[in-house]
Amino acid sequence: MSHTKKMIAPIIIAALMLLYYIGIVLLFLFVDGVPLALKLLMVAGPLAICGVTIGVLVSRIREIEGGEEDDLSKY
């Protein structure tokens, strides 16, 4: 049960970041007058950040489940 409480903050932060970058992607997709190649280029960055955010979240959840709750203890 204590692990669940420690996972709440990373999940909320990751969800907020994902919503923000998905909003940016949607904004870029629906802007008129921009060439398709430029749209794809401007969408690739935020989508890459979304992928990295999900990867970091999964890594953090595994750390918490493994009992490694404080990253600063490594240093």
mmCIF file as gemmi writes it, N, C-alpha and C atoms, coordinates in Angstrom:
data_model
loop_
_atom_site.group_PDB
_atom_site.id
_atom_site.type_symbol
_atom_site.label_atom_id
_atom_site.label_alt_id
_atom_site.label_comp_id
_atom_site.label_asym_id
_atom_site.label_entity_id
_atom_site.label_seq_id
_atom_site.pdbx_PDB_ins_code
_atom_site.Cartn_x
_atom_site.Cartn_y
_atom_site.Cartn_z
_atom_site.occupancy
_atom_site.B_iso_or_equiv
_atom_site.pdbx_formal_charge
_atom_site.auth_seq_id
_atom_site.auth_asym_id
_atom_site.pdbx_PDB_model_num
ATOM 1 N N . MET Axp A 1 ? 0.816 -1.198 0 1 0 ? 1 A 1
ATOM 2 C CA . MET Axp A 1 ? 0 0 0 1 0 ? 1 A 1
ATOM 3 C C . MET Axp A 1 ? 0.861 1.265 0 1 0 ? 1 A 1
ATOM 4 N N . SER Axp A 2 ? 1.989 1.247 0.693 1 0 ? 2 A 1
ATOM 5 C CA . SER Axp A 2 ? 2.822 2.447 0.746 1 0 ? 2 A 1
ATOM 6 C C . SER Axp A 2 ? 3.464 2.735 -0.612 1 0 ? 2 A 1
ATOM 7 N N . HIS Axp A 3 ? 3.684 1.699 -1.424 1 0 ? 3 A 1
ATOM 8 C CA . HIS Axp A 3 ? 4.241 1.929 -2.758 1 0 ? 3 A 1
ATOM 9 C C . HIS Axp A 3 ? 3.24 2.678 -3.64 1 0 ? 3 A 1
ATOM 10 N N . THR Axp A 4 ? 1.961 2.412 -3.454 1 0 ? 4 A 1
ATOM 11 C CA . THR Axp A 4 ? 0.943 3.068 -4.269 1 0 ? 4 A 1
ATOM 12 C C . THR Axp A 4 ? 0.944 4.575 -4.047 1 0 ? 4 A 1
ATOM 13 N N . LYS Axp A 5 ? 1.101 4.992 -2.803 1 0 ? 5 A 1
ATOM 14 C CA . LYS Axp A 5 ? 1.126 6.419 -2.5 1 0 ? 5 A 1
ATOM 15 C C . LYS Axp A 5 ? 2.325 7.108 -3.14 1 0 ? 5 A 1
ATOM 16 N N . LYS Axp A 6 ? 3.444 6.402 -3.216 1 0 ? 6 A 1
ATOM 17 C CA . LYS Axp A 6 ? 4.657 6.996 -3.775 1 0 ? 6 A 1
ATOM 18 C C . LYS Axp A 6 ? 4.618 7.056 -5.296 1 0 ? 6 A 1
ATOM 19 N N . MET Axp A 7 ? 3.698 6.327 -5.912 1 0 ? 7 A 1
ATOM 20 C CA . MET Axp A 7 ? 3.577 6.342 -7.372 1 0 ? 7 A 1
ATOM 21 C C . MET Axp A 7 ? 2.632 7.434 -7.871 1 0 ? 7 A 1
ATOM 22 N N . ILE Axp A 8 ? 1.865 8.021 -6.99 1 0 ? 8 A 1
ATOM 23 C CA . ILE Axp A 8 ? 0.852 8.988 -7.411 1 0 ? 8 A 1
ATOM 24 C C . ILE Axp A 8 ? 1.484 10.22 -8.069 1 0 ? 8 A 1
ATOM 25 N N . ALA Axp A 9 ? 2.487 10.799 -7.453 1 0 ? 9 A 1
ATOM 26 C CA . ALA Axp A 9 ? 3.106 12.021 -7.993 1 0 ? 9 A 1
ATOM 27 C C . ALA Axp A 9 ? 3.732 11.79 -9.369 1 0 ? 9 A 1
ATOM 28 N N . PRO Axp A 10 ? 4.552 10.75 -9.561 1 0 ? 10 A 1
ATOM 29 C CA . PRO Axp A 10 ? 5.11 10.551 -10.91 1 0 ? 10 A 1
ATOM 30 C C . PRO Axp A 10 ? 4.036 10.322 -11.97 1 0 ? 10 A 1
ATOM 31 N N . ILE Axp A 11 ? 2.973 9.62 -11.628 1 0 ? 11 A 1
ATOM 32 C CA . ILE Axp A 11 ? 1.907 9.359 -12.596 1 0 ? 11 A 1
ATOM 33 C C . ILE Axp A 11 ? 1.182 10.652 -12.958 1 0 ? 11 A 1
ATOM 34 N N . ILE Axp A 12 ? 0.903 11.484 -11.971 1 0 ? 12 A 1
ATOM 35 C CA . ILE Axp A 12 ? 0.207 12.752 -12.246 1 0 ? 12 A 1
ATOM 36 C C . ILE Axp A 12 ? 1.077 13.671 -13.099 1 0 ? 12 A 1
ATOM 37 N N . ILE Axp A 13 ? 2.348 13.779 -12.764 1 0 ? 13 A 1
ATOM 38 C CA . ILE Axp A 13 ? 3.249 14.644 -13.525 1 0 ? 13 A 1
ATOM 39 C C . ILE Axp A 13 ? 3.384 14.146 -14.957 1 0 ? 13 A 1
ATOM 40 N N . ALA Axp A 14 ? 3.534 12.836 -15.128 1 0 ? 14 A 1
ATOM 41 C CA . ALA Axp A 14 ? 3.649 12.277 -16.475 1 0 ? 14 A 1
ATOM 42 C C . ALA Axp A 14 ? 2.365 12.502 -17.27 1 0 ? 14 A 1
ATOM 43 N N . ALA Axp A 15 ? 1.221 12.343 -16.633 1 0 ? 15 A 1
ATOM 44 C CA . ALA Axp A 15 ? -0.056 12.554 -17.32 1 0 ? 15 A 1
ATOM 45 C C . ALA Axp A 15 ? -0.198 14.007 -17.76 1 0 ? 15 A 1
ATOM 46 N N . LEU Axp A 16 ? 0.187 14.943 -16.904 1 0 ? 16 A 1
ATOM 47 C CA . LEU Axp A 16 ? 0.12 16.364 -17.271 1 0 ? 16 A 1
ATOM 48 C C . LEU Axp A 16 ? 1.05 16.68 -18.443 1 0 ? 16 A 1
ATOM 49 N N . MET Axp A 17 ? 2.252 16.116 -18.404 1 0 ? 17 A 1
ATOM 50 C CA . MET Axp A 17 ? 3.19 16.343 -19.509 1 0 ? 17 A 1
ATOM 51 C C . MET Axp A 17 ? 2.655 15.754 -20.811 1 0 ? 17 A 1
ATOM 52 N N . LEU Axp A 18 ? 2.086 14.56 -20.735 1 0 ? 18 A 1
ATOM 53 C CA . LEU Axp A 18 ? 1.532 13.936 -21.935 1 0 ? 18 A 1
ATOM 54 C C . LEU Axp A 18 ? 0.382 14.757 -22.506 1 0 ? 18 A 1
ATOM 55 N N . LEU Axp A 19 ? -0.496 15.244 -21.651 1 0 ? 19 A 1
ATOM 56 C CA . LEU Axp A 19 ? -1.604 16.069 -22.122 1 0 ? 19 A 1
ATOM 57 C C . LEU Axp A 19 ? -1.092 17.349 -22.79 1 0 ? 19 A 1
ATOM 58 N N . TYR Axp A 20 ? -0.08 17.947 -22.21 1 0 ? 20 A 1
ATOM 59 C CA . TYR Axp A 20 ? 0.495 19.174 -22.756 1 0 ? 20 A 1
ATOM 60 C C . TYR Axp A 20 ? 1.074 18.928 -24.151 1 0 ? 20 A 1
ATOM 61 N N . TYR Axp A 21 ? 1.898 17.885 -24.281 1 0 ? 21 A 1
ATOM 62 C CA . TYR Axp A 21 ? 2.55 17.636 -25.565 1 0 ? 21 A 1
ATOM 63 C C . TYR Axp A 21 ? 1.577 17.096 -26.61 1 0 ? 21 A 1
ATOM 64 N N . ILE Axp A 22 ? 0.569 16.362 -26.205 1 0 ? 22 A 1
ATOM 65 C CA . ILE Axp A 22 ? -0.456 15.939 -27.157 1 0 ? 22 A 1
ATOM 66 C C . ILE Axp A 22 ? -1.239 17.153 -27.641 1 0 ? 22 A 1
ATOM 67 N N . GLY Axp A 23 ? -1.489 18.104 -26.759 1 0 ? 23 A 1
ATOM 68 C CA . GLY Axp A 23 ? -2.134 19.348 -27.161 1 0 ? 23 A 1
ATOM 69 C C . GLY Axp A 23 ? -1.302 20.108 -28.182 1 0 ? 23 A 1
ATOM 70 N N . ILE Axp A 24 ? -0.007 20.135 -27.98 1 0 ? 24 A 1
ATOM 71 C CA . ILE Axp A 24 ? 0.885 20.798 -28.94 1 0 ? 24 A 1
ATOM 72 C C . ILE Axp A 24 ? 0.821 20.094 -30.295 1 0 ? 24 A 1
ATOM 73 N N . VAL Axp A 25 ? 0.823 18.76 -30.274 1 0 ? 25 A 1
ATOM 74 C CA . VAL Axp A 25 ? 0.738 17.993 -31.515 1 0 ? 25 A 1
ATOM 75 C C . VAL Axp A 25 ? -0.554 18.322 -32.253 1 0 ? 25 A 1
ATOM 76 N N . LEU Axp A 26 ? -1.663 18.339 -31.538 1 0 ? 26 A 1
ATOM 77 C CA . LEU Axp A 26 ? -2.944 18.643 -32.169 1 0 ? 26 A 1
ATOM 78 C C . LEU Axp A 26 ? -2.961 20.058 -32.729 1 0 ? 26 A 1
ATOM 79 N N . LEU Axp A 27 ? -2.357 20.987 -32.011 1 0 ? 27 A 1
ATOM 80 C CA . LEU Axp A 27 ? -2.272 22.364 -32.491 1 0 ? 27 A 1
ATOM 81 C C . LEU Axp A 27 ? -1.505 22.422 -33.805 1 0 ? 27 A 1
ATOM 82 N N . PHE Axp A 28 ? -0.359 21.758 -33.862 1 0 ? 28 A 1
ATOM 83 C CA . PHE Axp A 28 ? 0.442 21.759 -35.086 1 0 ? 28 A 1
ATOM 84 C C . PHE Axp A 28 ? -0.289 21.088 -36.243 1 0 ? 28 A 1
ATOM 85 N N . LEU Axp A 29 ? -1.056 20.036 -35.959 1 0 ? 29 A 1
ATOM 86 C CA . LEU Axp A 29 ? -1.739 19.314 -37.028 1 0 ? 29 A 1
ATOM 87 C C . LEU Axp A 29 ? -2.864 20.124 -37.666 1 0 ? 29 A 1
ATOM 88 N N . PHE Axp A 30 ? -3.519 20.964 -36.885 1 0 ? 30 A 1
ATOM 89 C CA . PHE Axp A 30 ? -4.679 21.673 -37.397 1 0 ? 30 A 1
ATOM 90 C C . PHE Axp A 30 ? -4.401 23.11 -37.831 1 0 ? 30 A 1
ATOM 91 N N . VAL Axp A 31 ? -3.136 23.511 -37.892 1 0 ? 31 A 1
ATOM 92 C CA . VAL Axp A 31 ? -2.776 24.835 -38.385 1 0 ? 31 A 1
ATOM 93 C C . VAL Axp A 31 ? -2.81 24.787 -39.915 1 0 ? 31 A 1
ATOM 94 N N . ASP Axp A 32 ? -3.543 25.702 -40.507 1 0 ? 32 A 1
ATOM 95 C CA . ASP Axp A 32 ? -3.66 25.744 -41.965 1 0 ? 32 A 1
ATOM 96 C C . ASP Axp A 32 ? -2.503 26.505 -42.587 1 0 ? 32 A 1
ATOM 97 N N . GLY Axp A 33 ? -2.206 26.164 -43.815 1 0 ? 33 A 1
ATOM 98 C CA . GLY Axp A 33 ? -1.203 26.893 -44.578 1 0 ? 33 A 1
ATOM 99 C C . GLY Axp A 33 ? 0.22 26.457 -44.323 1 0 ? 33 A 1
ATOM 100 N N . VAL Axp A 34 ? 0.42 25.386 -43.586 1 0 ? 34 A 1
ATOM 101 C CA . VAL Axp A 34 ? 1.766 24.904 -43.311 1 0 ? 34 A 1
ATOM 102 C C . VAL Axp A 34 ? 1.989 23.643 -44.152 1 0 ? 34 A 1
ATOM 103 N N . PRO Axp A 35 ? 3.11 23.549 -44.849 1 0 ? 35 A 1
ATOM 104 C CA . PRO Axp A 35 ? 3.361 22.359 -45.663 1 0 ? 35 A 1
ATOM 105 C C . PRO Axp A 35 ? 3.383 21.082 -44.814 1 0 ? 35 A 1
ATOM 106 N N . LEU Axp A 36 ? 2.997 19.978 -45.436 1 0 ? 36 A 1
ATOM 107 C CA . LEU Axp A 36 ? 2.9 18.703 -44.727 1 0 ? 36 A 1
ATOM 108 C C . LEU Axp A 36 ? 4.239 18.283 -44.117 1 0 ? 36 A 1
ATOM 109 N N . ALA Axp A 37 ? 5.329 18.478 -44.846 1 0 ? 37 A 1
ATOM 110 C CA . ALA Axp A 37 ? 6.651 18.091 -44.336 1 0 ? 37 A 1
ATOM 111 C C . ALA Axp A 37 ? 6.977 18.847 -43.049 1 0 ? 37 A 1
ATOM 112 N N . LEU Axp A 38 ? 6.655 20.121 -43.008 1 0 ? 38 A 1
ATOM 113 C CA . LEU Axp A 38 ? 6.919 20.926 -41.813 1 0 ? 38 A 1
ATOM 114 C C . LEU Axp A 38 ? 6.021 20.49 -40.659 1 0 ? 38 A 1
ATOM 115 N N . LYS Axp A 39 ? 4.766 20.168 -40.97 1 0 ? 39 A 1
ATOM 116 C CA . LYS Axp A 39 ? 3.861 19.668 -39.925 1 0 ? 39 A 1
ATOM 117 C C . LYS Axp A 39 ? 4.411 18.392 -39.303 1 0 ? 39 A 1
ATOM 118 N N . LEU Axp A 40 ? 4.859 17.468 -40.159 1 0 ? 40 A 1
ATOM 119 C CA . LEU Axp A 40 ? 5.403 16.208 -39.644 1 0 ? 40 A 1
ATOM 120 C C . LEU Axp A 40 ? 6.643 16.441 -38.797 1 0 ? 40 A 1
ATOM 121 N N . LEU Axp A 41 ? 7.467 17.375 -39.207 1 0 ? 41 A 1
ATOM 122 C CA . LEU Axp A 41 ? 8.673 17.702 -38.441 1 0 ? 41 A 1
ATOM 123 C C . LEU Axp A 41 ? 8.316 18.305 -37.09 1 0 ? 41 A 1
ATOM 124 N N . MET Axp A 42 ? 7.308 19.168 -37.066 1 0 ? 42 A 1
ATOM 125 C CA . MET Axp A 42 ? 6.919 19.823 -35.819 1 0 ? 42 A 1
ATOM 126 C C . MET Axp A 42 ? 6.148 18.883 -34.889 1 0 ? 42 A 1
ATOM 127 N N . VAL Axp A 43 ? 5.609 17.794 -35.42 1 0 ? 43 A 1
ATOM 128 C CA . VAL Axp A 43 ? 4.885 16.824 -34.615 1 0 ? 43 A 1
ATOM 129 C C . VAL Axp A 43 ? 5.849 15.777 -34.049 1 0 ? 43 A 1
ATOM 130 N N . ALA Axp A 44 ? 6.941 15.521 -34.754 1 0 ? 44 A 1
ATOM 131 C CA . ALA Axp A 44 ? 7.868 14.468 -34.341 1 0 ? 44 A 1
ATOM 132 C C . ALA Axp A 44 ? 8.51 14.754 -32.978 1 0 ? 44 A 1
ATOM 133 N N . GLY Axp A 45 ? 8.871 15.984 -32.723 1 0 ? 45 A 1
ATOM 134 C CA . GLY Axp A 45 ? 9.517 16.338 -31.453 1 0 ? 45 A 1
ATOM 135 C C . GLY Axp A 45 ? 8.638 16.076 -30.238 1 0 ? 45 A 1
ATOM 136 N N . PRO Axp A 46 ? 7.44 16.653 -30.2 1 0 ? 46 A 1
ATOM 137 C CA . PRO Axp A 46 ? 6.566 16.394 -29.055 1 0 ? 46 A 1
ATOM 138 C C . PRO Axp A 46 ? 6.195 14.915 -28.893 1 0 ? 46 A 1
ATOM 139 N N . LEU Axp A 47 ? 6.026 14.201 -30.001 1 0 ? 47 A 1
ATOM 140 C CA . LEU Axp A 47 ? 5.722 12.766 -29.892 1 0 ? 47 A 1
ATOM 141 C C . LEU Axp A 47 ? 6.912 12 -29.317 1 0 ? 47 A 1
ATOM 142 N N . ALA Axp A 48 ? 8.115 12.399 -29.674 1 0 ? 48 A 1
ATOM 143 C CA . ALA Axp A 48 ? 9.309 11.765 -29.109 1 0 ? 48 A 1
ATOM 144 C C . ALA Axp A 48 ? 9.386 12.036 -27.608 1 0 ? 48 A 1
ATOM 145 N N . ILE Axp A 49 ? 9.058 13.252 -27.205 1 0 ? 49 A 1
ATOM 146 C CA . ILE Axp A 49 ? 9.065 13.589 -25.783 1 0 ? 49 A 1
ATOM 147 C C . ILE Axp A 49 ? 8.013 12.77 -25.039 1 0 ? 49 A 1
ATOM 148 N N . CYS Axp A 50 ? 6.862 12.538 -25.656 1 0 ? 50 A 1
ATOM 149 C CA . CYS Axp A 50 ? 5.831 11.689 -25.038 1 0 ? 50 A 1
ATOM 150 C C . CYS Axp A 50 ? 6.359 10.277 -24.818 1 0 ? 50 A 1
ATOM 151 N N . GLY Axp A 51 ? 7.055 9.746 -25.804 1 0 ? 51 A 1
ATOM 152 C CA . GLY Axp A 51 ? 7.626 8.406 -25.662 1 0 ? 51 A 1
ATOM 153 C C . GLY Axp A 51 ? 8.649 8.325 -24.546 1 0 ? 51 A 1
ATOM 154 N N . VAL Axp A 52 ? 9.496 9.328 -24.465 1 0 ? 52 A 1
ATOM 155 C CA . VAL Axp A 52 ? 10.507 9.365 -23.402 1 0 ? 52 A 1
ATOM 156 C C . VAL Axp A 52 ? 9.837 9.501 -22.038 1 0 ? 52 A 1
ATOM 157 N N . THR Axp A 53 ? 8.799 10.3 -21.95 1 0 ? 53 A 1
ATOM 158 C CA . THR Axp A 53 ? 8.078 10.493 -20.685 1 0 ? 53 A 1
ATOM 159 C C . THR Axp A 53 ? 7.483 9.168 -20.203 1 0 ? 53 A 1
ATOM 160 N N . ILE Axp A 54 ? 6.898 8.416 -21.111 1 0 ? 54 A 1
ATOM 161 C CA . ILE Axp A 54 ? 6.329 7.12 -20.736 1 0 ? 54 A 1
ATOM 162 C C . ILE Axp A 54 ? 7.428 6.17 -20.29 1 0 ? 54 A 1
ATOM 163 N N . GLY Axp A 55 ? 8.56 6.177 -20.985 1 0 ? 55 A 1
ATOM 164 C CA . GLY Axp A 55 ? 9.683 5.325 -20.592 1 0 ? 55 A 1
ATOM 165 C C . GLY Axp A 55 ? 10.218 5.665 -19.215 1 0 ? 55 A 1
ATOM 166 N N . VAL Axp A 56 ? 10.35 6.943 -18.922 1 0 ? 56 A 1
ATOM 167 C CA . VAL Axp A 56 ? 10.835 7.378 -17.613 1 0 ? 56 A 1
ATOM 168 C C . VAL Axp A 56 ? 9.832 7.005 -16.52 1 0 ? 56 A 1
ATOM 169 N N . LEU Axp A 57 ? 8.541 7.147 -16.818 1 0 ? 57 A 1
ATOM 170 C CA . LEU Axp A 57 ? 7.511 6.783 -15.84 1 0 ? 57 A 1
ATOM 171 C C . LEU Axp A 57 ? 7.577 5.293 -15.521 1 0 ? 57 A 1
ATOM 172 N N . VAL Axp A 58 ? 7.7 4.462 -16.541 1 0 ? 58 A 1
ATOM 173 C CA . VAL Axp A 58 ? 7.789 3.009 -16.313 1 0 ? 58 A 1
ATOM 174 C C . VAL Axp A 58 ? 9.026 2.684 -15.487 1 0 ? 58 A 1
ATOM 175 N N . SER Axp A 59 ? 10.138 3.332 -15.802 1 0 ? 59 A 1
ATOM 176 C CA . SER Axp A 59 ? 11.374 3.113 -15.045 1 0 ? 59 A 1
ATOM 177 C C . SER Axp A 59 ? 11.209 3.523 -13.58 1 0 ? 59 A 1
ATOM 178 N N . ARG Axp A 60 ? 10.584 4.655 -13.352 1 0 ? 60 A 1
ATOM 179 C CA . ARG Axp A 60 ? 10.372 5.138 -11.971 1 0 ? 60 A 1
ATOM 180 C C . ARG Axp A 60 ? 9.45 4.219 -11.192 1 0 ? 60 A 1
ATOM 181 N N . ILE Axp A 61 ? 8.406 3.722 -11.836 1 0 ? 61 A 1
ATOM 182 C CA . ILE Axp A 61 ? 7.494 2.802 -11.161 1 0 ? 61 A 1
ATOM 183 C C . ILE Axp A 61 ? 8.225 1.52 -10.779 1 0 ? 61 A 1
ATOM 184 N N . ARG Axp A 62 ? 9.077 1.029 -11.659 1 0 ? 62 A 1
ATOM 185 C CA . ARG Axp A 62 ? 9.864 -0.175 -11.335 1 0 ? 62 A 1
ATOM 186 C C . ARG Axp A 62 ? 10.81 0.08 -10.165 1 0 ? 62 A 1
ATOM 187 N N . GLU Axp A 63 ? 11.407 1.265 -10.122 1 0 ? 63 A 1
ATOM 188 C CA . GLU Axp A 63 ? 12.277 1.611 -8.998 1 0 ? 63 A 1
ATOM 189 C C . GLU Axp A 63 ? 11.503 1.618 -7.691 1 0 ? 63 A 1
ATOM 190 N N . ILE Axp A 64 ? 10.335 2.217 -7.702 1 0 ? 64 A 1
ATOM 191 C CA . ILE Axp A 64 ? 9.529 2.292 -6.479 1 0 ? 64 A 1
ATOM 192 C C . ILE Axp A 64 ? 9.093 0.902 -6.043 1 0 ? 64 A 1
ATOM 193 N N . GLU Axp A 65 ? 8.657 0.074 -6.988 1 0 ? 65 A 1
ATOM 194 C CA . GLU Axp A 65 ? 8.24 -1.288 -6.646 1 0 ? 65 A 1
ATOM 195 C C . GLU Axp A 65 ? 9.404 -2.125 -6.143 1 0 ? 65 A 1
ATOM 196 N N . GLY Axp A 66 ? 10.608 -1.827 -6.608 1 0 ? 66 A 1
ATOM 197 C CA . GLY Axp A 66 ? 11.792 -2.557 -6.177 1 0 ? 66 A 1
ATOM 198 C C . GLY Axp A 66 ? 12.345 -2.078 -4.85 1 0 ? 66 A 1
ATOM 199 N N . GLY Axp A 67 ? 11.718 -1.113 -4.25 1 0 ? 67 A 1
ATOM 200 C CA . GLY Axp A 67 ? 12.165 -0.613 -2.957 1 0 ? 67 A 1
ATOM 201 C C . GLY Axp A 67 ? 13.165 0.511 -3.043 1 0 ? 67 A 1
ATOM 202 N N . GLU Axp A 68 ? 13.481 0.944 -4.225 1 0 ? 68 A 1
ATOM 203 C CA . GLU Axp A 68 ? 14.444 2.022 -4.411 1 0 ? 68 A 1
ATOM 204 C C . GLU Axp A 68 ? 13.675 3.329 -4.548 1 0 ? 68 A 1
ATOM 205 N N . GLU Axp A 69 ? 13.239 3.865 -3.428 1 0 ? 69 A 1
ATOM 206 C CA . GLU Axp A 69 ? 12.335 5.003 -3.442 1 0 ? 69 A 1
ATOM 207 C C . GLU Axp A 69 ? 13.042 6.34 -3.5 1 0 ? 69 A 1
ATOM 208 N N . ASP Axp A 70 ? 14.285 6.385 -3.073 1 0 ? 70 A 1
ATOM 209 C CA . ASP Axp A 70 ? 15.007 7.638 -3.027 1 0 ? 70 A 1
ATOM 210 C C . ASP Axp A 70 ? 16.199 7.551 -3.975 1 0 ? 70 A 1
ATOM 211 N N . ASP Axp A 71 ? 16.127 8.234 -5.109 1 0 ? 71 A 1
ATOM 212 C CA . ASP Axp A 71 ? 17.204 8.201 -6.082 1 0 ? 71 A 1
ATOM 213 C C . ASP Axp A 71 ? 18.487 8.832 -5.552 1 0 ? 71 A 1
ATOM 214 N N . LEU Axp A 72 ? 18.352 9.769 -4.64 1 0 ? 72 A 1
ATOM 215 C CA . LEU Axp A 72 ? 19.521 10.475 -4.131 1 0 ? 72 A 1
ATOM 216 C C . LEU Axp A 72 ? 20.41 9.592 -3.276 1 0 ? 72 A 1
ATOM 217 N N . SER Axp A 73 ? 19.901 8.47 -2.812 1 0 ? 73 A 1
ATOM 218 C CA . SER Axp A 73 ? 20.709 7.583 -1.974 1 0 ? 73 A 1
ATOM 219 C C . SER Axp A 73 ? 21.848 6.946 -2.78 1 0 ? 73 A 1
ATOM 220 N N . LYS Axp A 74 ? 21.761 6.969 -4.092 1 0 ? 74 A 1
ATOM 221 C CA . LYS Axp A 74 ? 22.816 6.393 -4.941 1 0 ? 74 A 1
ATOM 222 C C . LYS Axp A 74 ? 24.076 7.265 -4.937 1 0 ? 74 A 1
ATOM 223 N N . TYR Axp A 75 ? 23.905 8.536 -4.654 1 0 ? 75 A 1
ATOM 224 C CA . TYR Axp A 75 ? 25.029 9.471 -4.842 1 0 ? 75 A 1
ATOM 225 C C . TYR Axp A 75 ? 25.639 9.906 -3.554 1 0 ? 75 A 1
